[in-house]
Amino acid sequence: MAPSNGIRMLSETEMAAMRLHGPRQPLRLDALPIPVPQEHEVLLRVLACGVCRTDLHLMDGELADIRFPVTPGHEIVGRVVALGKSVTQLQVGERVGVPWLGYTCGVCRYCRAGMENLCDQAKFTG
C-alpha cells in the first residue's frame, strides 16, 4: 500500500533526491539508483546539504549549460557508505565534509596565485 502522501517506498537499491527538472520549477522528489563508486570515488549518505547563492542561480535559470534534471547542493556533510578500490584515506562510517570546489588544475595563473575558485578547468561538486 502506498503512503498517503503519494510518495512510494524506496527499494534497497534506490535513493531519494530532490531534483530540479527545469529553470523556475519546484524541486521534485525522485527515486534514483544508488551509484556504485568508481576507483577513486566515495559514496556518501548525505546528512546535511547547504543551500547557497549558486543553487539559487541554478533554480532561477541564471546558469548556462545545465543538463536537467539536476540535484542542487554542493556543500555537503555525509557519512561514507562505500569506497572505490583505490581509496585508502577514508573508512566506511567516517563522517566527512565536501567543499563546493571539487577540482582545480593547479597550474593555471589563477591556481598559482591562490585563486583556485577562478580556475578555467575547475570542476564543482554537485
N, C-alpha and C positions, 0 to 999 in steps of 0.2 A: 504494500500500500504506500502511495506517495505521501510525503509530508503535506500538511495543509497549506504551507506557504508556497507550494508549487516547485520546490527545489528537490530534485531527486537525490537519493543517497549515492555517494561515490563508491566505486569498486576499489579494491586494494591496489589497482594499477593506475588509478586516476588521482589527480589533484585539482583543487579549486583555484581559480584565478579570476580576479576582477579585470576585465579587458575592455579596451576602447576599440570599437569597430569602425569608427569614423569620426572626423572632427565634430565637435559640439554635440556629440551624442552622450547619453548617460552610460556609465560603465555597466557591463553585464557580467553576471557570474557565469563562468564557463567551466566545464569539466574538461581537463586535458590529460593526455597520457603523462605519467611521471617519467621524466627524462632519465636516461642512463648516462652517468658522467663518462666523458671520453678520457683518454690517457692522462691529461694534465688538468682535469676539471674536478670540481667538488659539487656534490648535490646537497643543498641546504633545505631544511624545513624553515620557512620564514616565520620568525616570531614577531617582528615589528618592521615596518617599512615607512620611512618618512615620505611626505609629500612636499616637494619643493617647487620653485617657480618653473623649472624646466617641465615638470609634469603638467602644470597649468598651461604652459605654451603648447605642449603636445595636445592637450584636450581642447584647446581653443583653435587648433588648426594652424598655428603660427610657425611650425617647423616643417622644413622641406624634406622630401624623400622618405616619408614614413610609410612603412608597409603595414597596413592594417590587416587583421586586428593586432593590437599591441597591448602589453601589460605595463602600465605606468609604474614608476617607482624604481629608484636606483640607489637608495640609501637604506641598507638592509642590516638587520641583526637576525641571525639564524643559528640553527644547530646543524652540525654536519651529520648527514644520514648515510652518505656513500662517498667513496673516494675512487678516482681514476687510478689505474695501476701504477702510475709514476708519481703520485702524490705521497710525499713522505713527511711533510712538516705539520700535518694535521691528523687528528684522530676522529673516528666516528664518535659522536656525542659531544664533541667540543663546541662551545659557543663562540661565534665569530662575528665580526662586523665587516661589511663590504662597502667600500667607498664608491662614489659615483664614477670616478675616473679609473677605468679598468686596465688601460694600456697606453703607453706612450713610446715613441721610437727611441728616445734617449740621445739622439744625435742631431736633431734639427736645432736651429738657432734658439727656438723657444725652450726646448728641453735643456740646452746647455746654459741658458740664462736663468734656469729655475722657474720658468713659467710653463710648466708641463700642461696646464689646462688649455693652452693655446696651440699645442702640438698639432700639426697638419695631419698626422697619422693616428691621432688619438682614437681610442675605442672606449665606449662608455657602457657601464653596467645597465642592464635592462633592455 
